[in-house]
Amino acid sequence: MARSAPRRPLFARYYAHVAGPALEKAGAARHRRSLLEGLTGRVVEIGAGHGLNFPHYPPGVAHLLAVEPEPRLRALAADAARAAPVPVEVAGARGERLPADGASFDAAVVSLTLCSVGDQAAVLAEIRRVLRPGGHLRFFEHVRAVTSGTRRVQRVLDATVWPLLCGGCHLGRDTVAAIRDAGFTVTALRTFTFPAPGPAGTCVLGTAEKPPAPAPPPERSGPPRPSGRGAG
Ligand SMILES: C[S@@+](CC[C@H](N)C(=O)[O-])C[C@H]1O[C@@H](n2cnc3c(N)ncnc32)[C@H](O)[C@@H]1O
């Protein structure tokens, strides 16, 4: 990894044994299934954690590169990969610098990750780089609240304890705007409350498309057109 991996052993333990299971108990599996439904081909998941998405990948996925920078979570993800229904390769890297060639994936997946990355714009630029033209980003994220009162609470928590307690997580990010700013077209979007109303309760689940490659110019037939003055 170019920059040192974020070692967050306390958060890793807390997420793997407390917060992650609590999310699943609250019904996260339903959203994970919806996030991954219909995916095919080569897929990259950024910030895979300990692999809670793995059981839900559909059989059309030929290869999943699961990127996780936190060592403890990555080790647990490697265990989960062995039981996954699709071939999973777990790699240690940050989303800001993905270990992949340009245009080498059909789809990318983020779930509850863009709230935590150090540089959201850099991660989205990397995702765009590794996706083929017309490839899709699937996202399930908690985001900035709709009401101004809850936004105020999010701002206060983001500026104080929340990122420290929750592995770098931020509550008030406008992630859908960031996805658009990165050059994606959002083609499906659902906003809902999960797991409960409150500062971490506004979720979005959707799909964004990397623009397709521009069509090549049509081949000219016939003699070359005259150029210069008088050409009309
Ligand atoms: C709340 S956990 C979500 C894990 C998993 N995606 C899930 O749905 O259960 C946030 C994850 O983002 C990862 N993360 C934090 N910074 C990252 C970065 N710069 N690049 C990639 N992943 C990152 C953390 O290590 C952690 O696994």
The ligand as an SDF file (V2000), in Angstrom:
LIG
                    3D

 27 29  0  0  0  0  0  0  0  0999 V2000
  -18.5660    0.8230    8.5320 C   0  0  0  0  0  0  0  0  0  0  0  0
  -17.3870   -0.1830    7.7990 S   0  0  0  0  0  0  0  0  0  0  0  0
  -18.3620   -0.9460    6.4680 C   0  0  0  0  0  0  0  0  0  0  0  0
  -17.8090   -2.2700    6.0400 C   0  0  0  0  0  0  0  0  0  0  0  0
  -18.5790   -2.9830    4.9330 C   0  0  0  0  0  0  0  0  0  0  0  0
  -18.5280   -2.2480    3.6930 N   0  0  0  0  0  0  0  0  0  0  0  0
  -20.0070   -3.2750    5.3160 C   0  0  0  0  0  0  0  0  0  0  0  0
  -20.9270   -2.9370    4.5730 O   0  0  0  0  0  0  0  0  0  0  0  0
  -20.2070   -3.9100    6.3510 O   0  0  0  0  0  0  0  0  0  0  0  0
  -16.3820    0.9850    6.8670 C   0  0  0  0  0  0  0  0  0  0  0  0
  -15.2780    0.3210    6.1060 C   0  0  0  0  0  0  0  0  0  0  0  0
  -14.5650    1.2840    5.3080 O   0  0  0  0  0  0  0  0  0  0  0  0
  -13.1850    0.9430    5.3600 C   0  0  0  0  0  0  0  0  0  0  0  0
  -12.3540    2.1020    4.9640 N   0  0  0  0  0  0  0  0  0  0  0  0
  -12.0230    3.1780    5.6980 C   0  0  0  0  0  0  0  0  0  0  0  0
  -11.2120    4.0020    4.9870 N   0  0  0  0  0  0  0  0  0  0  0  0
  -11.0450    3.4210    3.7740 C   0  0  0  0  0  0  0  0  0  0  0  0
  -10.3200    3.7820    2.6020 C   0  0  0  0  0  0  0  0  0  0  0  0
   -9.6040    4.9030    2.5270 N   0  0  0  0  0  0  0  0  0  0  0  0
  -10.3710    2.9420    1.5410 N   0  0  0  0  0  0  0  0  0  0  0  0
  -11.1030    1.7960    1.5960 C   0  0  0  0  0  0  0  0  0  0  0  0
  -11.8120    1.4170    2.6760 N   0  0  0  0  0  0  0  0  0  0  0  0
  -11.7830    2.2110    3.7580 C   0  0  0  0  0  0  0  0  0  0  0  0
  -12.9770    0.5210    6.7980 C   0  0  0  0  0  0  0  0  0  0  0  0
  -11.7700   -0.1780    7.0010 O   0  0  0  0  0  0  0  0  0  0  0  0
  -14.2270   -0.3170    7.0140 C   0  0  0  0  0  0  0  0  0  0  0  0
  -14.0460   -1.6350    6.5870 O   0  0  0  0  0  0  0  0  0  0  0  0
  1  2  1  0
  2  3  1  0
  2 10  1  0
  3  4  1  0
  4  5  1  0
  5  6  1  0
  5  7  1  0
  7  8  2  0
  7  9  1  0
 10 11  1  0
 11 12  1  0
 11 26  1  0
 12 13  1  0
 13 14  1  0
 13 24  1  0
 14 15  1  0
 14 23  1  0
 15 16  2  0
 16 17  1  0
 17 18  1  0
 17 23  2  0
 18 19  1  0
 18 20  2  0
 20 21  1  0
 21 22  2  0
 22 23  1  0
 24 25  1  0
 24 26  1  0
 26 27  1  0
M  CHG  2   2   1   9  -1
M  END
$$$$
